[in-house]
Amino acid sequence: MTEEEMSSWSAIFGSAIESGDPAHDLEHIRRVVLNTKKIAATENLSMDVLLPAAWLHDCVHVPKNSPERSSASQFAADNASIILRQHGYPQEHFKAIHHAIEAHSFSAKITPSTIEAKVLQDADRIDALGAIGLSRCLMLGGTYGVRPLPLGGPIRKKPLR
């Protein structure tokens, strides 16, 4: 996939993103796309599967406190197939894109079986690390009314010796 094709498809995929919670917004998607591109370049992988998978991995929003949360990546994978079909994306990549999206999620408990699925899972998890990951956690907590350190939390009353 050329840079021009990636740019064109990125515009299409970016417009298909459903607004999610503050930790799964367009900026999260863009960081995952960037992480995916960096890993793919290092591993010399094609972006034909990885680009749409990265852009569409969270194209369906299921709240973190929903009983259907563990199915969110399956819903996103199914919706991604519809989006790809509507925009005439090459159908030979659909199965691999679907698997990469459904397997990226920690809560889905699906083991990635392709290199593309492993790359997407890593790219998404990288965004959960460090200062960005911490800020995403705090934003989610605020969204759901969870205090960062509830009373009786992990702070010790006695100093360690």
DSSP file (Angstrom, degrees, kcal/mol; ACC not computed):
  #  RESIDUE AA STRUCTURE BP1 BP2  ACC     N-H-->O    O-->H-N    N-H-->O    O-->H-N    TCO  KAPPA ALPHA  PHI   PSI    X-CA   Y-CA   Z-CA
    1    1 A M              0   0    0      0, 0.0    46,-0.1     0, 0.0     2,-0.0   0.000 360.0 360.0 360.0 128.2    0.0    0.0    0.0
    2    2 A T     >  -     0   0    0      1,-0.1     4,-2.6     4,-0.0     5,-0.2  -0.304 360.0-109.7 -78.0 165.1    1.5    3.3   -1.0
    3    3 A E  H  > S+     0   0    0      1,-0.2     4,-2.4     2,-0.2     5,-0.2   0.888 121.3  52.9 -59.9 -39.3    1.6    6.4    1.2
    4    4 A E  H  > S+     0   0    0      2,-0.2     4,-2.2     1,-0.2    -1,-0.2   0.919 110.1  46.6 -64.1 -43.8   -1.0    8.0   -1.0
    5    5 A E  H  > S+     0   0    0      2,-0.2     4,-2.8     1,-0.2     5,-0.3   0.909 111.6  52.0 -64.0 -41.8   -3.4    5.0   -0.7
    6    6 A M  H  X S+     0   0    0     -4,-2.6     4,-2.5     1,-0.2    -2,-0.2   0.906 110.3  48.6 -61.4 -40.8   -2.8    5.0    3.1
    7    7 A S  H  X S+     0   0    0     -4,-2.4     4,-1.8     2,-0.2    -1,-0.2   0.915 112.7  47.5 -64.9 -43.5   -3.7    8.6    3.3
    8    8 A S  H  X S+     0   0    0     -4,-2.2     4,-1.5     2,-0.2    -2,-0.2   0.941 115.7  43.4 -64.1 -48.8   -6.9    8.2    1.2
    9    9 A W  H  X S+     0   0    0     -4,-2.8     4,-3.1     1,-0.2     5,-0.3   0.877 109.2  58.9 -65.3 -37.5   -8.1    5.1    3.2
   10   10 A S  H  X S+     0   0    0     -4,-2.5     4,-2.8    -5,-0.3    -1,-0.2   0.895 104.2  51.0 -59.6 -40.1   -7.2    6.8    6.5
   11   11 A A  H  X S+     0   0    0     -4,-1.8     4,-1.3     2,-0.2    -1,-0.2   0.910 112.8  46.0 -62.9 -42.2   -9.5    9.7    5.7
   12   12 A I  H  X S+     0   0    0     -4,-1.5     4,-0.6     2,-0.2     3,-0.3   0.949 116.0  44.4 -65.2 -49.0  -12.3    7.2    4.9
   13   13 A F  H >< S+     0   0    0     -4,-3.1     3,-1.3     1,-0.2     4,-0.3   0.898 109.1  56.9 -65.0 -40.7  -11.7    5.1    8.1
   14   14 A G  H >< S+     0   0    0     -4,-2.8     3,-0.9    -5,-0.3    -1,-0.2   0.832 104.2  53.3 -60.1 -33.0  -11.3    8.2   10.3
   15   15 A S  H 3< S+     0   0    0     -4,-1.3    -1,-0.3    -3,-0.3    -2,-0.2   0.646 102.8  59.6 -76.4 -13.6  -14.8    9.4    9.3
   16   16 A A  T << S+     0   0    0     -3,-1.3     2,-0.4    -4,-0.6    -1,-0.2   0.409  77.1 117.7 -93.7   1.7  -16.3    6.0   10.2
   17   17 A I    <   -     0   0    0     -3,-0.9     2,-0.3    -4,-0.3    42,-0.1  -0.560  59.5-137.8 -81.0 129.1  -15.3    6.1   13.9
   18   18 A E        -     0   0    0     41,-0.4     2,-0.3    -2,-0.4    -2,-0.1  -0.623  29.7-105.3 -80.1 137.9  -18.0    6.1   16.4
   19   19 A S        +     0   0    0     -2,-0.3    42,-0.1     1,-0.1     6,-0.1  -0.494  50.5 175.1 -66.9 124.2  -17.5    8.6   19.3
   20   20 A G        -     0   0    0      4,-0.4     5,-0.1    -2,-0.3     6,-0.1  -0.172  38.7 -51.9-110.7-155.9  -16.5    6.5   22.4
   21   21 A D    >   -     0   0    0     -2,-0.1     3,-1.8     1,-0.1    -1,-0.3  -0.290  65.7 -92.2 -76.0 170.3  -15.5    7.4   25.9
   22   22 A P  G >  S+     0   0    0      0, 0.0     3,-0.5     0, 0.0     6,-0.1   0.726 126.4  53.2 -60.9 -21.7  -12.6    9.8   26.4
   23   23 A A  G 3  S+     0   0    0      1,-0.2   113,-0.1   113,-0.1   114,-0.1   0.577 111.9  44.8 -88.3  -9.9  -10.0    7.0   26.5
   24   24 A H  G <  S+     0   0    0     -3,-1.8    -4,-0.4     4,-0.1    -1,-0.2  -0.289  87.6 127.8-126.9  46.3  -11.2    5.6   23.2
   25   25 A D  S <> S-     0   0    0     -3,-0.5     4,-2.0    -6,-0.1     3,-0.3  -0.170  79.6 -80.9 -92.5-172.5  -11.5    8.8   21.2
   26   26 A L  H  > S+     0   0    0      1,-0.2     4,-2.6     2,-0.2     5,-0.2   0.832 128.5  57.3 -62.6 -32.8  -10.0    9.7   17.8
   27   27 A E  H  > S+     0   0    0      2,-0.2     4,-2.2     1,-0.2    -1,-0.2   0.892 105.5  50.3 -66.8 -38.1   -6.7   10.6   19.4
   28   28 A H  H  > S+     0   0    0     -3,-0.3     4,-2.4     2,-0.2    -2,-0.2   0.937 111.0  49.6 -60.9 -46.2   -6.4    7.1   20.8
   29   29 A I  H  X S+     0   0    0     -4,-2.0     4,-2.7     1,-0.2    -2,-0.2   0.931 110.1  50.5 -59.4 -45.7   -7.1    5.7   17.4
   30   30 A R  H  X S+     0   0    0     -4,-2.6     4,-2.4     1,-0.2    -1,-0.2   0.885 110.1  49.8 -61.7 -39.0   -4.5    7.9   15.8
   31   31 A R  H  X S+     0   0    0     -4,-2.2     4,-2.8     2,-0.2    -1,-0.2   0.906 111.1  49.3 -66.6 -40.2   -1.9    6.8   18.3
   32   32 A V  H  X S+     0   0    0     -4,-2.4     4,-2.7     2,-0.2    -2,-0.2   0.906 110.7  50.5 -64.8 -40.8   -2.7    3.1   17.7
   33   33 A V  H  X S+     0   0    0     -4,-2.7     4,-2.5     2,-0.2    -2,-0.2   0.933 112.3  47.2 -61.1 -45.3   -2.4    3.7   13.9
   34   34 A L  H  X S+     0   0    0     -4,-2.4     4,-2.2     2,-0.2    -2,-0.2   0.925 112.9  48.1 -62.9 -45.1    1.0    5.4   14.5
   35   35 A N  H  X S+     0   0    0     -4,-2.8     4,-2.5     1,-0.2     5,-0.2   0.912 111.7  51.2 -59.8 -42.4    2.1    2.5   16.7
   36   36 A T  H  X S+     0   0    0     -4,-2.7     4,-2.9     1,-0.2     5,-0.2   0.922 109.3  49.5 -61.4 -45.7    0.9    0.0   14.1
   37   37 A K  H  X S+     0   0    0     -4,-2.5     4,-2.3     1,-0.2    -1,-0.2   0.903 111.4  49.5 -61.5 -41.3    2.8    1.7   11.3
   38   38 A K  H  X S+     0   0    0     -4,-2.2     4,-2.0     2,-0.2    -2,-0.2   0.928 113.9  44.2 -65.2 -44.8    6.0    1.8   13.4
   39   39 A I  H  X S+     0   0    0     -4,-2.5     4,-2.3     2,-0.2    -2,-0.2   0.924 113.4  51.5 -65.4 -43.7    5.8   -1.9   14.3
   40   40 A A  H  X>S+     0   0    0     -4,-2.9     5,-2.6     1,-0.2     4,-0.7   0.891 109.7  49.8 -61.3 -40.2    4.8   -2.8   10.7
   41   41 A A  H  <5S+     0   0    0     -4,-2.3     3,-0.5    -5,-0.2    -1,-0.2   0.909 111.3  48.6 -65.3 -41.4    7.8   -0.9    9.3
   42   42 A T  H  <5S+     0   0    0     -4,-2.0    -2,-0.2     1,-0.2    -1,-0.2   0.883 118.7  39.4 -63.6 -38.8   10.2   -2.6   11.8
   43   43 A E  H  <5S-     0   0    0     -4,-2.3    -1,-0.2    -5,-0.1    -2,-0.2   0.428 109.1-122.6 -92.2  -0.5    8.8   -6.0   10.9
   44   44 A N  T  <5 +     0   0    0     -4,-0.7     2,-0.3    -3,-0.5    -3,-0.2   0.931  56.0 159.2  57.9  49.7    8.5   -5.3    7.1
   45   45 A L      < -     0   0    0     -5,-2.6    -1,-0.2    -6,-0.1     2,-0.2  -0.733  43.5-108.7-105.0 152.3    4.7   -6.0    7.1
   46   46 A S     >  -     0   0    0     -2,-0.3     4,-0.6     1,-0.1     3,-0.4  -0.477  13.9-145.0 -74.7 147.0    2.1   -4.9    4.6
   47   47 A M  H  > S+     0   0    0      1,-0.2     4,-2.3    -2,-0.2    -1,-0.1   0.389  76.8  99.9 -91.8   2.5   -0.4   -2.3    5.7
   48   48 A D  H  4 S+     0   0    0      1,-0.2    -1,-0.2     2,-0.2    45,-0.1   0.843 101.1  20.2 -59.9 -34.4   -3.2   -3.9    3.7
   49   49 A V  H  > S+     0   0    0     -3,-0.4     4,-1.8     2,-0.1    -1,-0.2   0.795 125.6  54.1 -96.6 -42.0   -4.6   -5.6    6.8
   50   50 A L  H  X S+     0   0    0     -4,-0.6     4,-2.7     1,-0.2     5,-0.2   0.871 101.1  55.9 -68.9 -39.7   -3.0   -3.5    9.5
   51   51 A L  H  X S+     0   0    0     -4,-2.3     4,-2.4     1,-0.2     5,-0.2   0.964 113.5  38.3 -62.3 -53.8   -4.2    0.0    8.4
   52   52 A P  H  > S+     0   0    0      0, 0.0     4,-2.3     0, 0.0    -1,-0.2   0.889 116.5  53.5 -64.8 -34.8   -7.9   -0.7    8.3
   53   53 A A  H  X S+     0   0    0     -4,-1.8     4,-0.8     2,-0.2    -2,-0.2   0.921 111.2  45.6 -63.8 -42.3   -7.6   -2.9   11.4
   54   54 A A  H >< S+     0   0    0     -4,-2.7     3,-0.5     1,-0.2     4,-0.3   0.933 116.0  45.1 -66.6 -45.8   -5.9   -0.1   13.4
   55   55 A W  H 3< S+     0   0    0     -4,-2.4     3,-0.3    -5,-0.2    -1,-0.2   0.868 123.1  35.3 -65.0 -35.7   -8.3    2.6   12.3
   56   56 A L  H >< S+     0   0    0     -4,-2.3     3,-1.9    -5,-0.2    -1,-0.2   0.347  81.6 105.9-104.1   5.8  -11.4    0.5   12.9
   57   57 A H  T << S+     0   0    0     -4,-0.8    -1,-0.2    -3,-0.5    19,-0.2   0.778  96.3  28.5 -62.5 -25.6  -10.4   -1.5   16.0
   58   58 A D  T 3  S+     0   0    0     -3,-0.3    -1,-0.3    -4,-0.3   -40,-0.2  -0.138  79.5 128.8-121.1  37.2  -12.7    0.6   18.2
   59   59 A C    <   +     0   0    0     -3,-1.9     2,-0.4   -42,-0.1   -41,-0.4   0.565  69.6  55.0 -74.4  -6.6  -15.3    1.6   15.6
   60   60 A V  S    S-     0   0    0     -4,-0.2     2,-0.6    -3,-0.1    16,-0.2  -0.996  80.4-144.8-123.5 131.3  -18.1    0.4   17.9
   61   61 A H        +     0   0    0     -2,-0.4   -42,-0.1   -42,-0.1    -2,-0.0  -0.854  20.8 173.1-101.2 122.4  -18.3    1.8   21.5
   62   62 A V        -     0   0    0     -2,-0.6   -41,-0.1     7,-0.1    10,-0.1  -0.992  39.4-113.2-121.9 119.8  -19.5   -0.4   24.3
   63   63 A P    >   -     0   0    0      0, 0.0     3,-2.0     0, 0.0     6,-0.1  -0.137  20.3-120.3 -54.6 146.7  -19.2    1.2   27.7
   64   64 A K  T 3  S+     0   0    0      1,-0.3     5,-0.1     4,-0.1     6,-0.1   0.775 113.7  51.0 -58.3 -28.2  -16.6   -0.3   30.1
   65   65 A N  T 3  S+     0   0    0      4,-0.1    -1,-0.3     3,-0.0     0, 0.0   0.291  86.1 112.5 -95.5  11.2  -19.4   -1.1   32.6
   66   66 A S  S X  S-     0   0    0     -3,-2.0     3,-1.8     1,-0.1     4,-0.2  -0.598  71.6-132.4 -82.6 142.9  -21.7   -2.8   30.1
   67   67 A P  T 3  S+     0   0    0      0, 0.0     3,-0.3     0, 0.0    -1,-0.1   0.694 109.8  57.5 -64.2 -16.4  -22.3   -6.5   30.4
   68   68 A E  T >  S+     0   0    0      1,-0.2     3,-2.1    -5,-0.1     4,-0.3   0.338  73.4 107.8 -92.5   6.5  -21.6   -6.7   26.7
   69   69 A R  G X  S+     0   0    0     -3,-1.8     3,-1.9     1,-0.3     4,-0.3   0.852  71.0  59.2 -55.9 -39.5  -18.1   -5.2   27.1
   70   70 A S  G 3  S+     0   0    0     -3,-0.3    -1,-0.3     1,-0.3     4,-0.2   0.654 105.8  51.3 -67.4 -11.9  -16.3   -8.5   26.4
   71   71 A S  G <> S+     0   0    0     -3,-2.1     4,-2.5     1,-0.1     3,-0.3   0.387  79.4 100.8-100.3   1.9  -18.0   -8.6   23.0
   72   72 A A  H <> S+     0   0    0     -3,-1.9     4,-2.6    -4,-0.3     5,-0.2   0.886  81.2  49.2 -57.8 -42.8  -17.0   -5.1   22.0
   73   73 A S  H  > S+     0   0    0     -4,-0.3     4,-2.5     2,-0.2    -1,-0.2   0.846 110.4  51.5 -69.7 -30.7  -14.2   -6.2   19.7
   74   74 A Q  H  > S+     0   0    0     -3,-0.3     4,-2.4     2,-0.2    -2,-0.2   0.922 111.0  48.1 -66.9 -44.0  -16.5   -8.7   18.0
   75   75 A F  H  X S+     0   0    0     -4,-2.5     4,-2.5     1,-0.2    -2,-0.2   0.915 113.2  48.5 -60.8 -42.7  -19.0   -6.0   17.4
   76   76 A A  H  X S+     0   0    0     -4,-2.6     4,-2.8    -5,-0.2    -2,-0.2   0.912 110.5  50.6 -64.8 -42.6  -16.2   -3.7   16.0
   77   77 A A  H  X S+     0   0    0     -4,-2.5     4,-1.7     2,-0.2    -2,-0.2   0.916 112.4  47.0 -61.9 -42.9  -14.9   -6.5   13.8
   78   78 A D  H  X S+     0   0    0     -4,-2.4     4,-1.4     2,-0.2    -2,-0.2   0.918 114.5  46.4 -64.4 -43.6  -18.4   -7.1   12.4
   79   79 A N  H  X S+     0   0    0     -4,-2.5     4,-2.5     1,-0.2    -2,-0.2   0.877 107.7  57.4 -67.7 -37.1  -19.0   -3.4   11.8
   80   80 A A  H  X S+     0   0    0     -4,-2.8     4,-3.0     1,-0.2     5,-0.2   0.896 103.0  54.5 -59.8 -40.1  -15.6   -2.9   10.2
   81   81 A S  H  X S+     0   0    0     -4,-1.7     4,-2.2     1,-0.2    -1,-0.2   0.892 108.9  48.1 -61.0 -39.1  -16.5   -5.6    7.6
   82   82 A I  H  X S+     0   0    0     -4,-1.4     4,-2.6     2,-0.2    -2,-0.2   0.934 112.9  47.6 -65.6 -46.3  -19.6   -3.6    6.8
   83   83 A I  H  X S+     0   0    0     -4,-2.5     4,-1.6     1,-0.2    -2,-0.2   0.926 112.7  49.0 -60.8 -46.0  -17.6   -0.3    6.5
   84   84 A L  H  <>S+     0   0    0     -4,-3.0     5,-2.8     1,-0.2     4,-0.3   0.910 112.3  47.9 -61.3 -42.8  -14.9   -2.0    4.4
   85   85 A R  H ><5S+     0   0    0     -4,-2.2     3,-1.2    -5,-0.2    -1,-0.2   0.912 109.2  53.7 -64.6 -42.9  -17.5   -3.5    2.0
   86   86 A Q  H 3<5S+     0   0    0     -4,-2.6    -1,-0.2     1,-0.3    -2,-0.2   0.826 112.9  43.8 -61.0 -31.7  -19.4   -0.1    1.7
   87   87 A H  T 3<5S-     0   0    0     -4,-1.6    -1,-0.3    -5,-0.2    -2,-0.2   0.323 115.2-112.3-100.7   7.5  -16.2    1.6    0.7
   88   88 A G  T < 5 +     0   0    0     -3,-1.2    -3,-0.2    -4,-0.3    -2,-0.1   0.802  50.7 171.7  72.3  29.9  -15.0   -1.1   -1.7
   89   89 A Y      < -     0   0    0     -5,-2.8    -1,-0.2    -6,-0.2     2,-0.1  -0.470  51.3 -83.5 -69.8 145.9  -12.0   -2.2    0.2
   90   90 A P    >   -     0   0    0      0, 0.0     3,-1.6     0, 0.0     4,-0.2  -0.300  37.6-146.8 -56.3 119.9  -10.4   -5.4   -1.3
   91   91 A Q  G >  S+     0   0    0      1,-0.3     3,-1.6     2,-0.2     4,-0.4   0.708  87.4  77.2 -64.8 -23.7  -12.4   -8.3    0.1
   92   92 A E  G 3  S+     0   0    0      1,-0.3    -1,-0.3     2,-0.1     4,-0.3   0.671  96.4  50.1 -63.6 -13.3   -9.4  -10.7    0.2
   93   93 A H  G <> S+     0   0    0     -3,-1.6     4,-2.5     1,-0.1    -1,-0.3   0.523  83.7  92.6 -98.9  -6.9   -8.3   -8.9    3.4
   94   94 A F  H <> S+     0   0    0     -3,-1.6     4,-3.0     1,-0.2     5,-0.2   0.894  83.3  50.1 -58.2 -46.1  -11.6   -9.0    5.3
   95   95 A K  H  > S+     0   0    0     -4,-0.4     4,-2.3     1,-0.2    -1,-0.2   0.920 114.1  44.5 -62.1 -44.3  -11.0  -12.2    7.2
   96   96 A A  H  > S+     0   0    0     -4,-0.3     4,-2.3     2,-0.2    -1,-0.2   0.882 114.7  49.0 -68.4 -38.2   -7.5  -11.1    8.5
   97   97 A I  H  X S+     0   0    0     -4,-2.5     4,-2.4     2,-0.2     5,-0.2   0.935 110.9  50.9 -64.6 -45.7   -8.8   -7.7    9.4
   98   98 A H  H  X S+     0   0    0     -4,-3.0     4,-2.6    -5,-0.2     5,-0.2   0.928 112.1  46.4 -57.8 -47.7  -11.8   -9.2   11.2
   99   99 A H  H  X S+     0   0    0     -4,-2.3     4,-2.2    -5,-0.2    -1,-0.2   0.916 110.4  52.5 -64.4 -42.5   -9.5  -11.5   13.2
  100  100 A A  H  X S+     0   0    0     -4,-2.3     4,-0.7     1,-0.2    -1,-0.2   0.918 113.3  44.5 -59.9 -42.8   -7.0   -8.7   14.1
  101  101 A I  H >< S+     0   0    0     -4,-2.4     3,-0.8     1,-0.2     4,-0.5   0.933 114.5  46.9 -68.9 -45.7   -9.8   -6.5   15.4
  102  102 A E  H 3< S+     0   0    0     -4,-2.6     3,-0.4     1,-0.2     8,-0.2   0.829 115.8  46.4 -67.7 -28.7  -11.6   -9.2   17.4
  103  103 A A  H 3< S+     0   0    0     -4,-2.2    -1,-0.2    -5,-0.2    -2,-0.2   0.531  92.2  79.7 -90.8  -6.0   -8.4  -10.4   18.9
  104  104 A H  S << S+     0   0    0     -3,-0.8     2,-0.2    -4,-0.7    -1,-0.2   0.797  74.5  91.3 -71.6 -26.0   -6.9   -7.0   19.9
  105  105 A S     >> -     0   0    0     -4,-0.5     4,-0.7    -3,-0.4     5,-0.6  -0.487  63.6-152.0 -82.1 134.8   -9.0   -6.7   23.1
  106  106 A F  T >45S+     0   0    0     -2,-0.2     3,-0.9     1,-0.2    -1,-0.1   0.911  98.6  52.2 -64.0 -43.5   -7.9   -7.9   26.5
  107  107 A S  T 345S+     0   0    0      1,-0.2    -1,-0.2     2,-0.1   -37,-0.1   0.708  99.0  63.7 -72.2 -19.1  -11.4   -8.5   27.6
  108  108 A A  T 345S-     0   0    0     -3,-0.2    -1,-0.2     2,-0.1    -2,-0.2   0.771  89.6-149.1 -74.6 -24.2  -12.3  -10.6   24.6
  109  109 A K  T <<5 +     0   0    0     -3,-0.9     2,-0.5    -4,-0.7    -3,-0.1   0.878  42.2 147.8  56.7  41.3   -9.8  -13.2   25.6
  110  110 A I      < -     0   0    0     -5,-0.6    -1,-0.2    -8,-0.2    -2,-0.1  -0.937  46.4-132.5-107.2 124.2   -9.1  -14.2   22.0
  111  111 A T        -     0   0    0     -2,-0.5     2,-0.2    -3,-0.1    -7,-0.1  -0.618  24.2-120.2 -75.8 125.2   -5.5  -15.3   21.2
  112  112 A P        -     0   0    0      0, 0.0    -1,-0.1     0, 0.0   -12,-0.1  -0.478  28.2-175.1 -66.9 132.6   -4.2  -13.6   18.1
  113  113 A S        +     0   0    0     -2,-0.2     2,-0.3   -14,-0.0   -13,-0.0   0.414  61.1  58.7-110.8   0.0   -3.3  -16.2   15.5
  114  114 A T  S  > S-     0   0    0      1,-0.1     4,-2.0   -18,-0.1     5,-0.2  -0.885  83.0-119.0-125.5 159.8   -1.8  -14.0   12.8
  115  115 A I  H  > S+     0   0    0     -2,-0.3     4,-2.4     1,-0.2     5,-0.2   0.870 115.8  55.0 -63.7 -36.1    1.2  -11.6   12.9
  116  116 A E  H  > S+     0   0    0      2,-0.2     4,-2.5     1,-0.2    -1,-0.2   0.908 107.3  48.9 -63.9 -41.6   -1.2   -8.7   12.0
  117  117 A A  H  > S+     0   0    0      1,-0.2     4,-2.3     2,-0.2    -1,-0.2   0.893 111.8  49.6 -65.4 -38.7   -3.5   -9.5   15.0
  118  118 A K  H  X S+     0   0    0     -4,-2.0     4,-2.4     2,-0.2    -2,-0.2   0.899 110.7  50.1 -65.5 -40.5   -0.4   -9.6   17.3
  119  119 A V  H  X S+     0   0    0     -4,-2.4     4,-3.0     2,-0.2    -2,-0.2   0.935 111.9  47.0 -64.2 -46.5    0.8   -6.3   15.9
  120  120 A L  H  X S+     0   0    0     -4,-2.5     4,-2.5     2,-0.2     5,-0.2   0.920 111.8  50.9 -62.4 -42.9   -2.6   -4.6   16.4
  121  121 A Q  H  X S+     0   0    0     -4,-2.3     4,-2.3     1,-0.2    -1,-0.2   0.929 113.7  44.8 -59.9 -45.3   -2.9   -6.0   19.9
  122  122 A D  H  X S+     0   0    0     -4,-2.4     4,-2.5     2,-0.2    -2,-0.2   0.922 111.8  52.1 -63.8 -44.7    0.6   -4.7   20.8
  123  123 A A  H  X S+     0   0    0     -4,-3.0     4,-0.9     1,-0.2    -2,-0.2   0.890 112.9  45.3 -61.0 -40.0   -0.1   -1.3   19.2
  124  124 A D  H  < S+     0   0    0     -4,-2.5     3,-0.4    -5,-0.2     4,-0.2   0.903 113.3  49.2 -69.6 -41.7   -3.3   -0.9   21.2
  125  125 A R  H >< S+     0   0    0     -4,-2.3     3,-1.6     1,-0.2    -2,-0.2   0.825 101.7  62.5 -70.1 -30.9   -1.6   -2.1   24.5
  126  126 A I  H >< S+     0   0    0     -4,-2.5     3,-1.6     1,-0.3    -1,-0.2   0.872  98.2  58.3 -58.8 -35.2    1.3    0.3   24.0
  127  127 A D  T 3< S+     0   0    0     -4,-0.9    -1,-0.3    -3,-0.4    -2,-0.2   0.582  98.9  59.4 -72.4  -7.9   -1.3    3.1   24.2
  128  128 A A  T <  S+     0   0    0     -3,-1.6    -1,-0.3    -4,-0.2     2,-0.2   0.362  94.9  85.9 -96.6   3.6   -2.3    1.8   27.7
  129  129 A L  S <> S-     0   0    0     -3,-1.6     4,-2.3    -4,-0.1     3,-0.4  -0.601  81.6  -2.6-103.3 162.9    1.3    2.3   29.0
  130  130 A G  H  > S-     0   0    0      2,-0.2     4,-2.6     1,-0.2     5,-0.2  -0.072 116.8 -24.5  64.8-156.0    3.1    5.3   30.6
  131  131 A A  H  > S+     0   0    0      1,-0.2     4,-2.6     2,-0.2    -1,-0.2   0.870 139.3  52.0 -62.6 -39.0    1.7    8.7   31.0
  132  132 A I  H  > S+     0   0    0     -3,-0.4     4,-2.4     2,-0.2    -1,-0.2   0.944 111.4  47.1 -63.4 -46.5   -0.8    8.3   28.2
  133  133 A G  H  X S+     0   0    0     -4,-2.3     4,-2.2    -7,-0.2    -2,-0.2   0.908 112.5  49.4 -61.4 -42.7   -2.1    5.1   29.7
  134  134 A L  H  X S+     0   0    0     -4,-2.6     4,-2.4     1,-0.2    -1,-0.2   0.930 111.4  48.6 -62.7 -45.4   -2.4    6.6   33.1
  135  135 A S  H  X S+     0   0    0     -4,-2.6     4,-2.4     1,-0.2    -1,-0.2   0.886 109.9  52.5 -64.5 -36.5   -4.2    9.6   31.8
  136  136 A R  H  X S+     0   0    0     -4,-2.4     4,-2.4     2,-0.2    -1,-0.2   0.913 109.4  49.6 -63.4 -41.7   -6.6    7.4   29.9
  137  137 A C  H  X S+     0   0    0     -4,-2.2     4,-2.6     1,-0.2    -2,-0.2   0.919 111.3  48.6 -62.5 -43.5   -7.3    5.4   33.1
  138  138 A L  H  X S+     0   0    0     -4,-2.4     4,-2.4     2,-0.2    -1,-0.2   0.890 110.4  51.3 -65.1 -39.1   -8.0    8.6   35.0
  139  139 A M  H  X S+     0   0    0     -4,-2.4     4,-2.3     2,-0.2    -1,-0.2   0.920 111.3  47.7 -63.4 -42.4  -10.3    9.9   32.2
  140  140 A L  H  X S+     0   0    0     -4,-2.4     4,-2.1     2,-0.2    -2,-0.2   0.928 110.6  51.7 -63.3 -44.0  -12.3    6.6   32.3
  141  141 A G  H  <>S+     0   0    0     -4,-2.6     5,-3.3     1,-0.2     4,-0.3   0.913 110.9  48.1 -58.4 -43.1  -12.5    6.7   36.1
  142  142 A G  H ><5S+     0   0    0     -4,-2.4     3,-0.9     3,-0.2    -1,-0.2   0.888 108.6  54.4 -64.0 -39.4  -13.9   10.2   35.9
  143  143 A T  H 3<5S+     0   0    0     -4,-2.3    -1,-0.2     1,-0.2    -2,-0.2   0.882 116.3  37.7 -61.2 -39.0  -16.4    9.2   33.2
  144  144 A Y  T 3<5S-     0   0    0     -4,-2.1    -1,-0.2    -5,-0.1    -2,-0.2   0.297 115.4-111.6 -99.6   9.3  -17.7    6.5   35.4
  145  145 A G  T < 5 +     0   0    0     -3,-0.9     2,-0.5    -4,-0.3    -3,-0.2   0.773  64.2 150.2  71.6  26.9  -17.4    8.4   38.7
  146  146 A V      < -     0   0    0     -5,-3.3    -1,-0.2    -6,-0.2    -2,-0.1  -0.820  44.0-130.3 -95.4 127.6  -14.6    6.2   40.2
  147  147 A R        -     0   0    0     -2,-0.5    -5,-0.0     1,-0.1    -1,-0.0  -0.505  13.7-128.2 -74.4 143.5  -12.3    8.0   42.6
  148  148 A P  S    S+     0   0    0      0, 0.0    -1,-0.1     0, 0.0    -2,-0.0   0.885 101.8  19.4 -60.6 -39.7   -8.6    7.6   41.8
  149  149 A L  S    S-     0   0    0      4,-0.1     4,-0.1     5,-0.0     3,-0.1  -0.783  84.3-157.4-132.0  89.8   -7.8    6.5   45.4
  150  150 A P    >   -     0   0    0      0, 0.0     3,-1.5     0, 0.0    -4,-0.0  -0.255  38.1 -83.1 -64.3 153.8  -10.9    5.4   47.2
  151  151 A L  T 3  S+     0   0    0      1,-0.3    -4,-0.0     2,-0.1     0, 0.0  -0.296 121.3  26.3 -55.2 138.4  -10.9    5.5   51.0
  152  152 A G  T 3  S+     0   0    0     -3,-0.1    -1,-0.3     1,-0.1     0, 0.0   0.647  96.9 142.6  79.0  14.8   -9.3    2.4   52.4
  153  153 A G    <   -     0   0    0     -3,-1.5    -1,-0.1    -4,-0.1    -4,-0.1   0.249  69.2 -62.3 -74.9-157.8   -7.2    2.0   49.2
  154  154 A P  S    S+     0   0    0      0, 0.0     2,-0.4     0, 0.0    -1,-0.1   0.381  90.4 117.3 -78.4   4.0   -3.6    0.9   48.8
  155  155 A I        -     0   0    0      1,-0.1     2,-0.2     2,-0.0    -3,-0.1  -0.591  63.0-130.8 -77.0 128.8   -2.0    3.7   50.8
  156  156 A R        -     0   0    0     -2,-0.4     4,-0.1     1,-0.1    -1,-0.1  -0.530   9.4-154.9 -79.6 141.9   -0.1    2.3   53.8
  157  157 A K  S    S+     0   0    0     -2,-0.2    -1,-0.1     2,-0.1    -2,-0.0   0.767  83.2  53.5 -84.5 -27.7   -0.7    3.8   57.3
  158  158 A K  S    S-     0   0    0      1,-0.0     2,-0.1     0, 0.0    -1,-0.1  -0.874  92.0-115.3-106.8 139.6    2.7    2.7   58.6
  159  159 A P        -     0   0    0      0, 0.0     2,-0.2     0, 0.0    -2,-0.1  -0.408  33.3-109.2 -68.9 149.5    5.9    3.4   56.8
  160  160 A L              0   0    0      1,-0.1    -4,-0.0    -2,-0.1     0, 0.0  -0.559 360.0 360.0 -74.8 142.6    7.9    0.4   55.4
  161  161 A R              0   0    0     -2,-0.2    -1,-0.1     0, 0.0     0, 0.0   0.348 360.0 360.0-123.8 360.0   11.1   -0.4   57.2
